[in-house]
Amino acid sequence: MKVILEKLTPGIDSSFRILLTPNLNDLFYWHFHPEYEIVYVEAANGVRHVGDHISRYQGDDLVFIGPNIPHLNFDYGVHTECEQVVVQMKEDFLGKEFLSIPELATIRNLFEKARKGLSFHGQTKALVGEKLKELPGLGHFEQLISLLEIFQLLAKSNEAEPLNSRPVTNQYIGKEQERMNLLYRYIEEHYQHRIDVNKVAALIRLTSAAFCRYFKKITHMTFTDFLNQYRINQAKKLLLHDKNVTEACYESGFENLSHFNKTFKKVAGENPSHFRKRHTSI
């Protein structure tokens, strides 16, 4: 599951970008970008995979995603009618000091919370969804005013849930970025098999002990916990695509069902059979 850096450019005569129904339902597009992104999607149901969060949405979905959070296209695997509005913008799209003015304190707080990814429900989702659908038909100035109104609605809403346990930071630069990319690529290619931590450490020219300290410092997780979480996310995708629990266990790299069930519950907060039943009944 290689994560792709998406390079974005604003629209013509605009400081932000609006996309309508990209139609990527046959493409598994696991990607990230340094821009913030609001996504509103209307579909019978689909997969919401943002960072380390994975679940299903039904009918529609509204999320606000902060910089550099890997996420899957919301129409992946959707073969019924689907409509999307996506708005992408840089944090300083209205100037470096704009969010610092007192009148925008609540919006500044919203942007900070979005670094974990936010999902909205209830009246907020319905109201903001309608405003987003109207956005493409407005003039550039009216689009900007409407977008600020959308931010304020999201900022004042009590119908929001964080999608990740911690913000995603853009701390991996230069040599560190290369190291982490190498590690992620190795995990992507080998997670279905037994992974020897000594071999992984050797990839980046560290002893096993030094590697474990390094990995914990960078990710705030042990390598074993990270690998388990990665495998559980793979298992969730398999369960959402009609695999049974036993198939999801072995195809995601676990060697026995008991350990898989225990790890799944620890990571996801529920056992895999309950997760599958809850989502496949949508």
Secondary structure as the mmCIF struct_conf table of DSSP 4:
data_model
#
loop_
_struct_conf.conf_type_id
_struct_conf.id
_struct_conf.beg_label_comp_id
_struct_conf.beg_label_asym_id
_struct_conf.beg_label_seq_id
_struct_conf.end_label_comp_id
_struct_conf.end_label_asym_id
_struct_conf.end_label_seq_id
STRN STRN1 ILE A 4 LEU A 5
HELX_LH_PP_P HELX_LH_PP_P1 GLU A 6 LYS A 7
HELX_LH_PP_P HELX_LH_PP_P2 PRO A 10 GLY A 11
TURN_TY1_P TURN_TY1_P1 ILE A 12 ASP A 13
BEND BEND1 SER A 15 PHE A 16
STRN STRN2 ARG A 17 LEU A 20
TURN_TY1_P TURN_TY1_P2 ASN A 25 ASP A 26
BEND BEND2 LEU A 27 LEU A 27
STRN STRN3 TRP A 30 PHE A 32
BEND BEND3 PRO A 34 GLU A 35
STRN STRN4 TYR A 36 VAL A 50
TURN_TY1_P TURN_TY1_P3 GLY A 51 ASP A 52
STRN STRN5 HIS A 53 ILE A 65
TURN_TY1_P TURN_TY1_P4 PRO A 67 ASN A 68
STRN STRN6 HIS A 71 LEU A 72
TURN_TY1_P TURN_TY1_P5 PHE A 74 GLY A 77
BEND BEND4 THR A 80 THR A 80
STRN STRN7 CYS A 82 MET A 89
TURN_TY1_P TURN_TY1_P6 GLU A 91 LEU A 94
TURN_TY1_P TURN_TY1_P7 LYS A 96 GLU A 97
HELX_RH_3T_P HELX_RH_3T_P1 PHE A 98 SER A 100
BEND BEND5 ILE A 101 ILE A 101
HELX_RH_3T_P HELX_RH_3T_P2 PRO A 102 LEU A 104
HELX_RH_AL_P HELX_RH_AL_P1 ALA A 105 LYS A 113
HELX_RH_3T_P HELX_RH_3T_P3 ALA A 114 LYS A 116
STRN STRN8 LEU A 118 PHE A 120
HELX_RH_AL_P HELX_RH_AL_P2 GLY A 122 GLU A 134
HELX_RH_3T_P HELX_RH_3T_P4 LEU A 135 GLY A 137
BEND BEND6 LEU A 138 LEU A 138
HELX_RH_AL_P HELX_RH_AL_P3 HIS A 140 LYS A 156
BEND BEND7 ASN A 158 ASN A 158
STRN STRN9 ALA A 160 PRO A 162
BEND BEND8 LEU A 163 ARG A 166
HELX_RH_AL_P HELX_RH_AL_P4 GLY A 174 HIS A 190
TURN_TY1_P TURN_TY1_P8 TYR A 191 GLN A 192
BEND BEND9 HIS A 193 HIS A 193
HELX_RH_AL_P HELX_RH_AL_P5 VAL A 197 LEU A 203
TURN_TY1_P TURN_TY1_P9 ILE A 204 ARG A 205
HELX_RH_AL_P HELX_RH_AL_P6 SER A 208 THR A 219
BEND BEND10 HIS A 220 MET A 221
HELX_RH_AL_P HELX_RH_AL_P7 PHE A 223 LEU A 240
TURN_TY1_P TURN_TY1_P10 HIS A 241 ASP A 242
HELX_RH_AL_P HELX_RH_AL_P8 VAL A 245 GLU A 251
TURN_TY1_P TURN_TY1_P11 SER A 252 GLY A 253
BEND BEND11 GLU A 255 GLU A 255
HELX_RH_AL_P HELX_RH_AL_P9 LEU A 257 ALA A 268
BEND BEND12 GLY A 269 GLU A 270
HELX_RH_AL_P HELX_RH_AL_P10 PRO A 272 THR A 280
TURN_TY1_P TURN_TY1_P12 SER A 281 SER A 281
#
